[in-house]
């Protein structure tokens, strides 16, 4: 899952279009791994870099909105062809949640009715 850094990643590169305030580290990672057309050039092998990329991808999803899996695939697919890996990573790193093939950004939808039946305190 490694990628070659973007050739224009020399100092002073700006983050991709649509990226607002990000840390200096995230901006450097984004300038190395996001190419023309805001396409992801590869999935970083290093976890810290991968998290920066996943935070950027999560911004493609509106807070509070639920997405069917097919739409998540289409949105991620605009950035990189391996949408299944990136979708799984977004869930694994808890930037998105899923239930029954419906996805949403973590912290953006109340967790009403999504706790397991055996949740402590519920009998």
N, C-alpha and C positions, 0 to 999 in steps of 0.2 A: 504494500500500500504506500510506497514512497512515490515522490514526484520530483521532477526536475524543477528548480526554482524558475520563476518567470525571468526572461532575459532583461526586462526593463526594471528589475528590482533594485537597481542602484539607489543609493541614499536619496531621500527626499521624495520617493514615490508616494503617490496618494492612494488611499484605499479605494476599492471599487465603487462604482456609481451606487448611490443609495445607502452607503455606509455612513452613518452619522458619527457620533462621538464613540471612539473606540480607544483602548489603551494603545500606547506606543508599540507594545509587543504585538498585539493583535493586528495593528496596521502594517507592521513589517511582515508578519505571516501572510496577511491577505495580499500584500503586494508581491510576495514570492509565489503564491499558489493560485491567484486569480488572474486570468489572462483577458484578452480582448473579448468584448461582449459579456463581461462578467461571468465567464465560464471558468469553472474550477479545473485547473490543469492536472490535479491529482489529489489523492487523499493522503495527507501526511502520516508517516509511520509513527512519529513521536506524538505521544498523547497530548502534551501541552499545545502543540501546534494544531492537532486535530480538533481540540476543544475550541480554539479560536475560529477555525473554519466552521464548526458546527454552530457556534453562536451566531456567525454571519448568516448561515443557512436558515436558522430559526427565525430570523427577521423577515423572511419571505412569507411567514404565516401570521395572520392577523390575530391579536389577542382576543380571546372570547369566542372565536369561531371554531366550529367543528368541521373536520375535513374527512371525506371518505378516502380510503386507501388509494384509489385510482387517481384522485386529485392530488394527493400528497406525492405520488409517483410522478405525475406530470410537472408539478412545481419544482421538485428536486431535479427532475430530468432536464429542465432548462439550464441547470448549472453543471451537471455531470451525468454521463450515461449510466453510472452504477448507482441508480436511485435506491435500490433495495439495501445495499450496504449502508448508504448514508441515512436512510430512513431508520434502519435498525440502530445505528450509532446515535441518532438523535434521541431515540427512546432509551437506549442503554445509558446514556449520559444524562438522562432526565431533563432534557431540554424540551421534549415532547412526551405526551402520554398517549396511550391507546387503550381502547376497549372495543372488542367486537369489530375490528377493522375501521374504527373511527378514531381520528387523531386530533389532538389539540395541543397548543403550547402550554407547557407546564406553568402553573400559577395563573393561567388566564381564564380558567373555567372552574367554578366552584365544584368541589368534590362531593356533590350531593348524589347519593345513591350509588357511588362507585366503590364503597368500602366492602370488603368481604362480609358475608353473613355472620361469621364468627368473630367479628371485630370485638375487642375487649369492651365490656360494658353493655353489649347488646346481646340479649338472650331471646 
